[in-house]
């Protein structure tokens, strides 16, 4: 803006002194990052610098002749410190302006209330600013970053940009909910409300920072019966504060809700404007989500914030399963039966079973070639835990490298390994709930490795 009456006294003295001498000394040159309104100087313009005021937080820069109002008009103006980049020499400023030219006219309008600016181009990084709907930001550069991922595991369309908010905050914003446009000086719209007015709901901030999983995940973890295949799907609820699209992703449904803002709707309750979606934080780790079904009824779903990251839980469960297999391997690794052949386990959780012809086809499939892998992925119902050590799956491969699962309960003792074949219908939620009506029981003695 042009200097007006009432400007800080030292700056006034500076201009007064400039009137008494033929020229004012320059500090150097720099590049305008944010276009000015009056006079309408576009972003990317190289300007001379005369003063840096840390008190007023402005640069005093020269106005090029082509932007002056007329003879006798002021030839200097103030620019906020954050909206101008000091380069040093004029040559360096011109080089910087050349590099900035692609994004010099680029601005963006935020289409979603609460869209964050982050300190790194990653959805998990710290939020440094929350944008209001309709707020304008200056695009500084396009950068590489970790893609924003939807709850279905698919990357969202868009890119990360380094941006400048009008208050001076610089950070990174994902473009999915930005509308880009070009501007070459002049009015750009009223300044938005301060950041303090926007970030005023610590409960919502906490909610948006957490990962919300189905209530069944918490039940699974509490019961210590982890189904890795289910956890790996990362089902759950994503408020979509980086995208403006809230997503419910569950085994039996997937719903997306495109909204314009998240508004308070009572104590620890919010609504997603433009949709029927609502959410209520029951505890710090329990969230109820409601929406209207097409038929008109209201459906409520419960989600939880888990005590650990899902990938960490999966890693811990894999470690537990590896430990169970290691006990079997160390007890053998070769087990032999007079009637049912020999099983040789390898350290990488694979097996080779020979001489199992008596078990074909009622236990072992006809097409099995005797080789495969072991997965310690089954649990026992409590009534079986006193009689059996555990349960596992043998995945037999055939000549086409296809896998066929065969399920067993097992008991390990000092002399060998007892197996009991169990049909698939006796397994519910990876837990063996009952025995076969006609159980096949086999005993394999420990043997020396061949």
C-alpha positions, 0 to 999 in steps of 0.5 A: 500500500502507498504510505499515508498520513500517520506512518511511523515517525522514523519512516517519515524522517527517512522520506523527509531526508530523501527530499533534501538530497538527490538520491536515497541509498539502497539496501539492495534488490528483491522480488515481490511475492504477493502483488500489491493493490495500489499501485497494482504491481504484479508478483514477481516484479524486481524492486529496489529496497531502501528500508527494513523496519522490524518494528512495523514489519515492512520493507520500504521499496521503490515503485517502478515508473510504470506503476506511479500514479503521475508526476509528483506521486510517491516513488516508494511504498511499504510491503509486508516483510513476508510478501517480499523476498530480499535477494541482494544485488539486482542481478541476483533479484532478476535471476530469482524473478526468472526462476519464480516466473512460472508461479509469479501470477499463481494464487489459489482459493480455498474451497473447504473451511479448515483446510490445513497448511502443514510444515512438510508436504505430508498429511501426517506432518504438523499443521501450521495454519488452518484456512477458511473457506474462500481464503486466498493464498499465494502459490510459491512453488510445486514440490514433491511430497507424500501423496494424500491417501484416501481410506481406500488406500488410493492416492487422491488427485492433486499435488503439494504446493509451497504456499504463503498465507496473507498473514505471512505463514509459509507451509505446504498445502495439498491441492485437492480442495484448491481453486487455482487462478492467475492475478496480476495486481490490484484488489485481491479480496478482503483479508481473512479473519485471523488464525486465532479466530479459526483455530478455536476448537481443541476437541476438533483439532484432537479428533482430526489428528487421530486415525479412526478405526472400526469398533471391531478393531478394538475388540479384536485387539482387546481379545488378542485375536488379531486378523492381519488381513482385516487390519491391513485393509485400514477400514475406518472413518476419515473426516477428510480435513485435507480434502473436503471429502469425509469417507466411511470405509467398512467391509460392507459399505463405502460412503463419501460425503463432500462437504464445505465446512465442519461446524460445531453442533453442540458439546463435542459434536459437529456437522459436515455442512452440505451433507447429512453427516454428523459426528460426536466425540463420546470419549477421547478415543470413541467417536459416533458418526451418523448419516441419513440413509437413502430410505430416510433412516439415520444410521450410527456407526462407532469408531475408535482411536487405537492405542497404537498404529495399525502397522505397528500392531500388524508387525507385533502380531507377525512377530508373535506368529513367527515365535510360535512357528519357531517353537515347532521348528526347534522341536523338529524340524522333521516329524514322521508318522508311520501312516501319514508320511514325513513333514519337514519344516524350514526356517522360512515358515515353509514345509515339505510333506511326503507320504500323505496319500492316505489323507487324499482327498478328504484332508489334503487336496488331490492337486497338492504337490506336498510343498507349501507354507505355514501360517500361524493365523488361527486361534482356539476357542477357550474350551480347546486351549487346555487340550491343544497347543494352537492351530495353523494353516498349511497352504499347499501349492499345486503345479500352477503355484495356486494355494489351497488352505488346509487347517489343523489344530496341533499339540506339541510335546517332547516326543513329537507333533499331534495334528487334528484336521479341522474343516473350514466350517468349524472356523469363525473369525479366525477362531476354531470353535468346534471339532470335526464330526469325524476328526482325523488325528495324526501323530508325528514323532520327532526325527533327525534332519535328513 
